[in-house]
């Protein structure tokens, strides 16, 4: 018997984070009350992080958010 898909609310928030003594702006991807990943602007690209691990780079914010959600869906 197939499971019914649940609707999941995904939030995108901008936050300040201190890395190596510098304040940088990050975009957090949040599901429920849990932050599942972060995107850090890097020139024209975005560096993706989830669970403290680097997931590589994305060319756009939308691509980065999709990749983080895909990673979360596979591993949680």
C-alpha positions in Angstrom: 0.0 0.0 0.0 1.4 3.4 -1.0 2.0 6.1 1.5 0.3 9.4 1.1 2.7 12.4 0.7 2.8 14.9 3.5 3.0 18.7 2.9 6.2 20.0 4.4 6.7 23.7 5.1 10.1 25.0 4.0 11.4 28.3 5.2 14.2 30.4 3.8 15.8 32.9 6.2 18.8 35.2 6.0 21.0 35.3 9.0 24.4 36.7 10.1 27.1 34.1 11.0 30.6 34.7 12.3 33.2 32.7 10.4 37.0 33.2 11.0 36.2 36.5 12.9 34.2 37.9 10.0 30.4 38.4 10.0 28.9 36.9 6.8 25.4 36.7 5.6 24.0 33.2 5.1 20.7 31.8 3.8 19.3 29.1 6.1 16.9 26.4 4.8 14.6 25.4 7.7 12.0 22.6 7.8 9.8 22.7 10.9 12.2 24.0 13.7 15.3 22.3 12.3 17.9 24.1 10.1 18.7 21.5 7.4 21.3 23.5 5.5 22.9 26.8 4.7 23.9 28.7 1.6 26.8 31.2 1.6 27.1 33.6 -1.3 30.5 33.2 -3.1 30.7 35.7 -6.0 28.2 34.5 -8.6 27.7 31.1 -6.9 26.5 29.8 -3.5 28.4 27.4 -1.4 26.1 24.7 0.1 26.5 23.2 3.6 24.3 20.6 5.4 25.1 18.9 8.7 28.5 20.6 8.8 29.5 19.0 5.4 30.0 20.8 2.2 27.7 19.8 -0.6 29.5 21.8 -3.3 28.4 24.9 -5.2 25.2 26.0 -6.8 24.8 28.5 -9.6 21.6 30.1 -8.1 19.8 30.3 -4.8 17.0 28.2 -6.1 19.3 25.4 -7.2 21.1 25.4 -3.9 17.8 25.2 -1.9 16.7 22.3 -4.1 20.0 20.4 -3.6 19.8 20.9 0.2 16.2 19.6 0.3 17.2 16.6 -1.9 20.1 15.8 0.4 17.9 16.1 3.5 15.2 13.9 1.9 17.8 11.2 1.1 19.5 11.1 4.5 16.7 11.8 7.0 
